[in-house]
Amino acid sequence: NKRQGSAATSGGVAAGRTRPKVVVFDLDGCVWHPDMYMLWGGGAPFEAGPNGTLSDRNCRPVTLHSGVRGLMKELVEDAAWQGVIVAAASCCDEPAWAHECLTKFEVEAGGRRLKLDDIVTVQRIHKGNKVKHFEEIRQATGCDFQDMVFFDNEPYNCDNVVTLGVTCIYCPGGVTPQVWRRALEVFPCPGQVIK
C-alpha cells in the first residue's frame, strides 16, 4: 500500500474533516509552467534535470508550481488520504508531451522516488470542454461530482465544471501551498468556484 502514515491532521486541516474522494488538477499553468504550447518549436523529448525540473529538446525548463511536490507527498504519505484518487483534467495542446512530463517529474514520497504518473492515476488529457473530462473521470472512478475538488488556473474552465457540482479552486498562479490549504479548509463547496 503506497499510502502510509498516521498523522491526525494534515498540514493544519482538522482530523475528521470531509475530504474529497477525487482530487483533480489541470496541468498547464496549474501543476507546471510553462504551458505545453509555449514550447512549440521544441518540446519532446524532455530530460530530467538535477534540480527537479525538466528541459525540452531546446533546453527550455518546465517546472512544477511551488505547492505540487508537497501536496503530492501528502497525498501519498498521510493516512487521512487513504483511498483518494488523483486525476488530471487537461485541454493541453500537446497531450503526448503532457503524458511524458507526468512520467518524468519525480516526487520524494513514502521513502521513495515516485513519478507524478504513479500518483495521478486517472488522466484525461485531450481537447474539449472540461465537462467532458469530468464525465470521463466520474465514469472511471465511480465517484460523484460533489466528492471532487478541481484546481484550474483558467476561470472559464472553473465556470464550466462548477455547473456539475464540483468544488472548483481558481488558482491563476498555479497550485501553491496556500491554494492547497485553502481548498482543504473550504471543501466541500459543491457548485462553487473558490477564489
C-alpha positions, -999 to +999 in steps of 0.1 A: +000+000+000+016+032-011-003+054+013+011+054+048+015+074+079-006+081+110-010+119+111-041+130+129-040+163+110-028+172+076-009+205+074-033+221+098-065+206+084-085+191+113-088+154+116-123+141+106-128+170+082-146+160+050-120+153+023-126+149-014-126+114-028-111+127-061-085+155-064-083+168-099-057+191-114-054+210-146-018+206-158-006+236-179-002+267-157-016+248-127+007+219-120+036+231-141+049+261-161+050+269-190+020+256-209+030+230-235+021+252-264+047+277-252+073+250-261+063+248-298+095+246-318+110+225-290+090+201-268+096+164-265+117+146-256+121+160-221+150+153-198+150+154-161+175+178-145+193+176-112+172+204-097+138+186-102+129+205-134+126+191-169+141+205-200+127+203-235+148+195-266+157+232-268+168+232-232+138+253-221+128+244-185+095+231-173+090+235-136+064+224-110+045+251-092+055+256-056+028+235-039+028+205-061+056+184-047+044+189-011+008+181-018+017+150-038+039+139-009+010+145+015-015+126-007+009+096-007+021+096+029-008+109+050-031+082+062-060+106+061-058+105+023-060+067+022-080+057-010-080+092-026-079+092-064-057+118-080-067+128-115-057+152-143-082+171-165-063+189-192-070+205-225-033+207-232-023+214-268+003+187-268-012+157-249+017+134-256+041+160-241+020+163-210+019+125-206+057+124-210+061+151-183+039+131-159+062+101-164+094+122-158+086+146-129+096+129-097+084+134-061+100+120-029+072+103-010+068+073+011+106+069+013+110+065-024+110+085-057+077+084-074+068+097-108+037+120-110+023+093-133+024+069-103+002+093-082-020+109-109-037+076-118-066+089-138-055+111-167-079+128-191-057+149-214-074+160-246-091+189-263-127+199-254-148+214-227-137+201-193-173+190-186-164+160-208-132+154-189-152+153-157-178+130-171-150+106-181-134+109-146-167+102-129-171+071-151-135+060-144-137+065-106-174+058-098-174+090-076-200+117-076-191+152-088-197+167-053-170+144-040-144+160-063-122+191-060-107+207-091-078+231-094-075+252-125-058+285-135-084+294-161-117+309-150-137+296-179-127+260-170-139+266-134-171+282-147-178+252-169-170+225-144-188+241-114-221+235-132-216+198-124-215+203-087-177+201-083-159+223-058-136+244-081-105+261-069-094+290-092-057+294-089-043+318-115-008+315-101-008+277-101-011+253-072+008+269-042+009+256-006-016+284+002-040+274-025-038+237-014-045+246+023-074+269+014-090+242-008-088+217+021-103+243+045-133+251+023-141+216+009-169+207+003-184+236-016-203+218-044-211+240-073-189+269-061-157+285-075-134+294-047-110+323-055 
